[in-house]
Amino acid sequence: LQPGATVLLTITAAGMCGIGFGLFQVPNNHVMLATASRARGGAASALMSMARLAGQTLGALLAALLFRQVGAASDVPIITAAVIALIAVGGSLWVGHRLMPVIK
């Protein structure tokens, strides 16, 4: 995006990236764990956890820097982010619960 991009364009672009990453991550994780041998299953799981934690840390850092640069005139951005996070967690738990018989 250009430096003067509108908020709506930024939200749209971030949403498109999030959907794309979400569609890619589940099959990628499945393939990584399915192809690892039983002896290396722990290492594969640890690698995925480390990558996830690094992504969360960098995402939080970038969000903090963005709020520091742009500033938040109200609580609306934080409340919106919290609602989106809760929806994402609920969706993940719902999908995970539906896939449990497949994993066992």
Buried (B, 14 or more C-beta within 10 A) or exposed (E): EEEEEEEEEEEEEEEEEEEEEEEEBEEEBEEBEEEBEEEEEEEBBEEBEEEEEEEEEEEEEEEEEEEEEEEEEEEEBEEEEEEEEEEEEEEEEEEEEEEEEEEE
